[in-house]
Amino acid sequence: MATANGVAAGPPCEIQHESKSSQRKKRRLHADQRARLTYQKIVAEREAEKEKRRLEKEKKQKILEEYTSIKRKMNKALSKRNRRGQPNLNAQIEVLLEKIEKRMKQS
């Protein structure tokens, strides 16, 4: 019962089909397994979102702290007074110089 290719025809083909169907049955997951996998996937997505939000929050917090420290420094320099109560123009010029240098770096 061999053909020209040397492959037997007939019953062995049926055995291959049976093995494929048994493999399909083994691959099929039960409802609780599917539910568990779905839940694990959802939990992983939630954790990823939570981590993403935490990183964004830290980034915003860092930017805000940097901004407030610069504002405090500038305000302190601009509010400086000499012994007669006059504004310290040297400090104001330093603030303006820092602003100009910062703009030049960004450009």
C-alpha positions as CSV (number, residue, x, y, z in Angstrom):
1,M,0.0,0.0,0.0
2,A,2.8,2.4,-0.6
3,T,2.7,5.1,-3.2
4,A,5.4,6.3,-5.5
5,N,6.6,8.8,-2.8
6,G,7.1,6.0,-0.3
7,V,4.2,7.2,1.9
8,A,1.7,4.7,2.9
9,A,-1.9,5.5,2.1
10,G,-4.9,4.7,4.2
11,P,-5.0,4.2,8.0
12,P,-1.9,6.1,9.0
13,C,-3.5,9.4,7.9
14,E,-6.4,8.7,10.2
15,I,-3.9,8.3,13.1
16,Q,-2.4,11.7,12.3
17,H,-5.9,13.3,12.4
18,E,-6.6,11.7,15.8
19,S,-3.3,13.0,17.2
20,K,-4.1,16.5,15.9
21,S,-7.5,16.4,17.5
22,S,-6.0,15.2,20.7
23,Q,-3.5,18.1,20.6
24,R,-6.3,20.5,20.1
25,K,-8.1,19.1,23.1
26,K,-5.0,19.4,25.2
27,R,-4.4,23.1,24.1
28,R,-8.0,24.1,24.9
29,L,-8.1,25.7,28.3
30,H,-10.8,25.2,30.9
31,A,-13.0,28.2,31.8
32,D,-11.3,28.7,35.2
33,Q,-7.9,28.7,33.5
34,R,-9.0,31.2,30.9
35,A,-10.5,33.4,33.6
36,R,-7.2,33.2,35.6
37,L,-5.2,34.2,32.5
38,T,-7.6,37.0,31.8
39,Y,-7.4,38.2,35.4
40,Q,-3.6,38.1,35.3
41,K,-3.5,40.1,32.1
42,I,-5.8,42.7,33.6
43,V,-3.7,42.9,36.8
44,A,-0.5,43.3,34.7
45,E,-2.2,46.1,32.7
46,R,-3.3,47.9,35.9
47,E,0.2,47.6,37.4
48,A,1.7,49.1,34.2
49,E,-0.8,52.0,34.3
50,K,-0.1,52.5,38.0
51,E,3.7,52.6,37.4
52,K,3.2,55.0,34.4
53,R,1.1,57.4,36.5
54,R,3.6,57.2,39.4
55,L,6.5,58.1,37.0
56,E,4.5,61.0,35.5
57,K,3.6,62.3,39.0
58,E,7.3,62.2,40.1
59,K,8.3,64.0,36.9
60,K,5.7,66.7,37.5
61,Q,6.7,67.0,41.2
62,K,10.4,67.4,40.2
63,I,9.6,70.1,37.6
64,L,7.4,71.9,40.2
65,E,10.1,71.9,42.8
66,E,12.7,73.2,40.4
67,Y,10.3,76.0,39.3
68,T,9.5,77.0,42.9
69,S,13.2,77.0,43.9
70,I,14.0,79.3,41.0
71,K,11.1,81.6,41.8
72,R,12.2,81.8,45.5
73,K,15.7,82.6,44.5
74,M,14.6,85.3,42.1
75,N,12.2,86.8,44.6
76,K,14.9,86.8,47.3
77,A,17.3,88.6,44.9
78,L,14.7,91.2,43.8
79,S,13.6,91.9,47.4
80,K,17.1,92.7,48.6
81,R,17.6,96.2,50.0
82,N,20.6,98.2,51.0
83,R,21.1,99.7,54.5
84,R,19.0,102.7,53.6
85,G,16.0,100.6,52.4
86,Q,16.6,101.2,48.7
87,P,16.3,98.3,46.2
88,N,19.6,96.6,45.4
89,L,20.0,97.3,41.7
90,N,23.0,95.0,41.4
91,A,20.9,92.0,42.5
92,Q,18.2,93.0,40.0
93,I,20.7,93.2,37.2
94,E,22.1,89.8,38.2
95,V,18.5,88.4,37.9
96,L,18.1,89.9,34.4
97,L,21.5,88.6,33.4
98,E,20.6,85.0,34.5
99,K,17.3,85.2,32.5
100,I,19.1,86.4,29.4
101,E,21.7,83.6,29.7
102,K,19.0,81.0,30.2
103,R,17.2,82.1,27.0
104,M,20.5,82.1,25.1
105,K,21.1,78.5,26.2
106,Q,17.6,77.4,25.1
107,S,17.9,79.0,21.7
